[in-house]
Amino acid sequence: MTNSVESIAISLGNEPAEVLGFKTEEQIEIALIPLMADVFQDETIAI
């Protein structure tokens, strides 16, 4: 019996917009703005 070995590519944030469910990078940026605003207003997170 042999075991197959799969290599798993680790993403470093270089996925195309379509993989993330968006049509353009601009749509990604628009979606991230409110998420980033929450982080910047949270005083418990050190930036």
C-alpha positions in Angstrom: 0.0 0.0 0.0 1.3 3.4 -0.9 0.4 6.8 0.6 -0.1 9.7 -1.7 1.4 13.0 -0.7 -0.2 16.2 -1.6 1.6 19.5 -1.5 -0.5 22.3 0.0 0.3 25.8 -1.3 0.0 28.4 1.4 -1.6 31.6 0.2 0.2 34.8 1.0 -2.7 37.0 -0.1 -2.1 36.7 -3.8 -5.4 35.1 -4.7 -7.2 36.5 -7.7 -10.4 38.5 -6.8 -12.6 35.8 -8.4 -11.3 33.1 -6.0 -12.5 35.3 -3.1 -15.9 35.8 -4.6 -15.4 39.3 -6.0 -15.2 40.4 -9.6 -12.6 43.2 -9.1 -9.9 44.2 -6.6 -11.9 47.4 -6.1 -14.8 45.3 -4.7 -12.4 43.7 -2.3 -11.1 47.1 -1.1 -14.7 48.4 -0.6 -15.5 45.2 1.5 -12.4 45.6 3.6 -12.9 49.3 4.6 -15.6 48.6 7.3 -13.6 45.6 8.6 -10.4 47.7 8.9 -12.3 50.5 10.6 -13.4 48.1 13.4 -9.8 47.0 14.0 -8.5 50.6 14.1 -11.2 51.6 16.7 -10.6 48.6 18.9 -8.3 49.8 21.6 -7.4 46.3 22.7 -5.5 45.6 19.4 -2.0 47.0 19.2 -1.1 48.3 15.8 
